[in-house]
Amino acid sequence: MRNSSSILLAAGGTAALMALGLAPAAAHVHVTPDTTGAGETALLTFDLSHGCEGSPTTALTFTLPDELVDATPTAHAGWEIKKVTEELAEPQTLPNGSQVSSRTSEIVYTAKEPLADGVRDTIALSVVLPDAEDTTLAFPVRQTCAEGETDWSQIPAEGQSGHDLDSPAPAVTITEADDDGHGDGAGHGSAAGASQERVSDRQDDDDDSEAAEIAGYVGLGAGLLGLAAGVTALIRTRGRSKA
């Protein structure tokens, strides 16, 4: 009987070790622009669905790239919003000819109720993209949680993909401007195509993560069933030999 108990304990320990290897893959903070044309006003939608190693999210701090002087945050019923400004070393002239001596450096969304791990939410910012084709703008996001935080700020090196990084910053690559400036021309088609490609990449990443997670749990279930069957057979065999 002692041997049988030992076998059961060993089986339980094996199952626990298997389960430890199946922690859900961390999902990145993604950004989807509705347009990427140079000089256009773009609505950037950031989405997330995971906390910090299971801890609920309490705040999100978006850092604007140096190329932008401001952004308009979208009101969100579940979050309080605050802009953080900084003084510029030298006044900057905007495309409309006006000058500014300060800029919005960060936009902070603070959750009125912590966002639970595994619950998806989106935050939207409206920005005027600079007139600079083929420029990639990174928007680092600091995710503060009830316990710990994650700084999504890593920038890919030359020839590297954001998929290779542990905590890449969401980024938008500016494309050719629309000819008519209203988003109805060929330029918008290329921008929309770039945006759709990012959505497809994000969905592929999420699908791969879900598939890997499901496969892992299926494997765990099969392993547990095999362990249970082996233990049951051993106990029966020992019972017959004692009889």
N, C-alpha and C positions, 0 to 999 in steps of 0.2 A: 504494500500500500504506500510505503514511503517512497519507493521508486516511482510509483504512479504520480504522486504529488509533485515529485521533482520534475517529472516530464511535463506536467501541466504548467508548472512555474516557468520552465524553459520555453514552452510554447508561448506563454503570455509575454515573456520578455522579448522573444523574437518578433511577435506581433507589434509590440510597442516600438521596437527599433525600426520596423518597417514603416510604421505610421509617422515617426519622426522625419523620415525622408520624404514625406509627402506634403510638406507645408506648401500652401498655394504660392505660385510664382507672383512676385511683386509686379503690379501693373504700373506702368509709367503714367505721368501726367501728359496727356496729349493735347494738341491744339489743332483746330480746324478753321482755316480762314474761309470766308465766303467769297473772297477775291484776293488775288496776290499781285494785281497790276500796279506798277510804279505810280506813285502819286495819288492813288485811289484811297477812299475810306473803306477800311476793312473791318468786319466784325469777327473778332477772334474768340472762338469758343473753346475753353479749356475744360477737360473732363477728367475725373478721377473716380476710383471706386474702392481704393484700399487705404487703410490708415497706416500707422507706423508699427509694423510687426503686430498687427491686431488691435492696437490702441486707436480710439476714435480721434478724428481730426477736429481741432479746435480753431485753427486759423490758417489762411493761405496768404502769403506775401508775394506779390508779383513784382519783379524788378524790370523796369522798362529799359530797353537798349538805349545807348547814348544817342542814336539817330533820332529818337523821338523826344519831344518836349512835353507831351501830354497824352492822356488817354481818357476816354469816358467810360467809367464802369457802369454796367447794367445793374439796376436795382434787383435785389434778390430778397425775398421775404424771410429767408432763413438766416441771412447774414447781415452784419453791420459793416459799413464801408468807410474807409479813411484813406485820404491821399497824403503821401509824404513828399514834400518838395525839397529841393536843394538849390542853392545859389550857383549860377554859372560863373566860371572864371572870367569870361568875357561875354558881353551881350551877343545873342544870336539872332540873325535876321531870318524871318520866316518867309516862305514862298509868296505870301501876300504883301510883303514889304515891311511888316511890323517887326519890332524888336522885342525880345524877351530877355530878362536878366535872371530868371529862375525857371526850373523845369520840374515836372512830376517825375520823381525817381522810382517811387514804389506805390503800389495800391494794395492795401491790406483788407482782406475779407475776414471778419471774425464771426464764427458760428454762434448763433444765439443758443443753440443746443448742439453739442458735439455730434459730428457726422460719424455714424457707426462704421466700422470696418466692413467692407463688402456691400456698402450702399453707395450707388452711383449718384453723382451730382455734377452740375456744369456751372461754370462762371464765364460770363461774356464781357469782353472789353472792346470798345470801338476806338480804332486808331487811324491816323492818316499815314499811309505808307510813304516813305521818302522816295524821291524820284531817282532811284538807283537800282537799275536792273541787275539781276544776278547777285544781289546782296542777300545774305542770310542774316535774319534778325533773331537772336536768341532771347527768350523770356524766362530767365531763371525763376523758379517757384520754390519758396521755402514752406514746407508743409509742417506745421506745428501740431502736435498731438497731445492728448492728456498725459502720455508718457513718451518722451523722446520727440524727435523730429527728423524729417528727411529733406535734404537740400538738393532739389532737382536743378543742378547748375553745371553739370559737366558738358564741355563743348568738344565735339569730335575733332580729332587731329586730321591733318591732310590725308585723304584717302581712307579715313575711318568712318564707320557708320554709327549713328546713335544707338543702334541695336547692340553694338559691342560694349556699351557703357552701362554701368550699374544704375546711375541716376542722371540720365541726360536731361538737359534743359529743353523744353518745348521750343521749336524754332519754325520760322516761316521764311521761305525763299521768295524774293520779289521777282516778278516776271515782267515781260514787256507791257507797257501801258496800253490802255484801250485807245484806239484812234479817235473815237467819238466822245470818249470821256464819260459815257453813260452805262458802260458795261454791256452794250448790245453788239459790239463789233467783234472782229476775229480775235482781238487781244483778250477779251473776256473769256473767249472759248478756251484759250491756252491757260488762262488763270484758273478757270473752273476745272480744267483737266488736271492741273497741278493739285488743286484742292481735293478733287475726287481721288487722285492717286494717294494722297496722304490718308484719306479716310479708308481707302482699301488696305493700305499698309497697316494702319492701326487695327482694322478689323481682322487682318491676317494674324497679327501679333496676338490679339485677344483670343482668336480661334485656336491658335497653336497652344497658348497657355491652357485654355479650357480642355483641349484634346489631351494634352500631356497630363493634366490633373485627373481627368476622367480615367485615362489609361492606368494611371498610378493607383487609383482607388479600385479599379477592376482587378489589377494585379494583387492588391492587398487582400481583396475579398477572396480571390482564388487561393492565395497563400494560406489565409485563415481556414478556409474550408479543408485544404489539404492537411494542415496541422491537426484540425479537429478529427478528421477521418483517421489519421495515423494514430493519434492518442487513443481514440475509441477502439481501434483494432488491437492495439497493444494491451489495453486494459482487459478486453475480452479474452485475448490469448492467455494472459497471465491467470485470469479467473478459471479458464478451463484446465490449465496445468495444475492449479491448486486442487481443483475438484478431483 
